[in-house]
């Protein structure tokens, strides 16, 4: 799975978690870019990504990712193991 396919799937997950069909995340997107994105939805969002891709993020990966691109970087490291 390439980065573009991962981003497409993450956008599907985001629209579901944030209950907003207009959400479009880019690699530079942060919680500040999505009104519905708070600490609880952040946990739900990362959990849904883990479930979809069959990975488990470390606490550091979840808390230190400053944007969606960094979360995708962490995801790709898990997928390439």
C-alpha positions in Angstrom: 0.0 0.0 0.0 1.5 3.3 -1.0 1.2 6.7 0.8 -1.6 7.9 -1.5 -3.7 4.9 -0.7 -3.0 5.3 3.0 -4.1 8.9 2.9 -7.3 8.0 1.1 -8.1 5.4 3.7 -7.2 7.9 6.5 -9.6 10.4 5.0 -12.4 7.8 5.0 -11.7 7.1 8.7 -11.5 10.8 9.5 -14.9 11.5 7.9 -16.4 8.7 10.0 -14.8 9.6 13.3 -15.4 13.3 13.0 -18.9 12.7 11.6 -18.2 15.2 8.8 -18.3 14.2 5.2 -16.5 17.5 4.2 -13.3 16.7 6.1 -10.3 16.4 3.8 -7.0 15.8 5.5 -3.6 16.4 4.0 -0.2 15.5 5.3 0.1 18.9 6.9 -3.3 18.7 8.6 -3.4 19.1 12.4 -6.2 19.0 15.0 -6.5 22.7 14.7 -7.7 22.3 11.1 -10.8 20.2 12.0 -13.4 21.7 14.4 -14.5 18.3 15.6 -10.9 17.1 16.4 -10.4 17.2 20.2 -8.5 14.9 22.6 -11.2 12.3 22.6 -11.7 12.1 18.9 -7.9 12.0 18.5 -7.9 8.8 20.5 -10.8 7.4 18.5 -9.1 8.4 15.2 -5.8 6.7 16.0 -7.6 3.7 17.3 -9.6 3.4 14.1 -6.4 3.7 12.1 -4.8 0.9 14.2 -7.8 -1.3 13.7 -8.0 -0.7 9.9 -4.3 -1.4 9.3 -3.7 -4.0 12.0 -1.0 -2.0 13.9 -0.5 -0.7 17.4 1.0 2.8 17.7 3.3 3.5 20.7 2.2 6.3 23.0 5.1 8.4 21.8 3.9 8.0 18.1 0.4 9.1 19.0 1.4 12.1 21.2 4.4 13.3 19.2 2.8 13.3 15.8 2.4 17.0 15.0 0.4 16.4 11.8 -1.2 13.7 9.8 1.9 13.2 7.7 3.9 12.2 10.8 1.2 9.8 11.8 1.4 8.3 8.3 5.2 8.0 8.7 4.6 6.0 11.9 2.0 3.9 10.3 4.3 3.1 7.3 7.1 2.1 9.7 4.7 -0.5 11.3 3.5 -1.7 7.9 7.0 -2.2 6.6 8.1 -4.4 9.6 
